[in-house]
């Protein structure tokens, strides 16, 4: 366990001293709920495990012109979630591990780990303090969807910590402030991974929200990020947004914001200013939901080093096919163009789909497909990888008290 994750756990535990939940929080892989679907009050523990097998058509994550062997992958994934829901405090901690075992290329066997923590404490009637941390240790760069990083089979670590407060100033006005920390690290012993920079960033985010009527709100956001890469490169990025958030109905809302993104002067470039945009739509109806998001801003590049103008769009859909059959699909697109010398433009795509059958309240059988595609402006810079398989997932919440 890293120092940052340990610090997050300590902060999360401290938030619960003397309190309970502001609202129900669900774990990443299974809802912490009873048979009626409602969040369980008090402490609950959800152990689980997933087991399955899949086919991978590019296990070495290589581009065109290179040999791209395929193989069958067997996976055993232990999981656990600890949740607390009370009157003034809330906590949700999850851990997902995966033993990845290849049938032929067993030298690639590895252990994939992901964890998350969310805790919130209501300090007063209108002020809440929160801490949120996510971490991932994965065998390739594509699995964590790093921003502006080429797809390579090398050990990768991502850590993202956010802590701050939400406050209601008046009946119609609220603010939110957070300190943001991000750490990215790569194993550079693998051929092709020596150019991956890695590094960390510190920053802050401030949001002001003003409710104009029960459906319409105005938002103002400011974000500052100071990034330090491994080879003593530093970048200061600022983003400003102003926008609207409108609820078309109880189940549908849209938002849009525009502003500017600014890169400070570095040893590799002059200061740069460009548009910052984001917009989206969310709709949920019973057990079906759809979410579409688009954003554009400047971001640090932990891959080649430097700064990128990043554009990305995501669409996620979940809908039932029957009383026991569920399905979900997702599509992500990302475009990264260099702002500093020595970088290469990237185009990345992720597509995934799942069909699940609920065999019992605690057992689910899933078939899934995941595909990735990336192009880099260099010879052999087109890469495709597809995976398809089936798994059995079981998880059951247990009340502790």
WONORPE-V982621 format. One record per run of one state. SS is the DSSP state (H for helix, E for strand, C for the rest). FROM is the first residue (numbers start at 1). TO is the last residue. Records with the same first field share a line. If there is no record, write none. Layout:
SS->FROM-TO / FROM-TO
This chain:
C->1-2 / 16-32 / 34-38 / 40-41 / 57-70 / 86-88 / 103-105 / 109-109 / 123-126 / 139-155 / 169-172 / 187-198 / 212-215 / 230-233 / 248-251 / 264-265 / 267-268 / 270-271 / 286-287 / 301-306 / 321-324 / 339-345 / 361-362 / 377-381 / 400-401
H->3-15 / 106-108
E->33-33 / 39-39 / 42-56 / 71-85 / 89-102 / 110-122 / 127-138 / 156-168 / 173-186 / 199-211 / 216-229 / 234-247 / 252-263 / 266-266 / 269-269 / 272-285 / 288-300 / 307-320 / 325-338 / 346-360 / 363-376 / 382-399
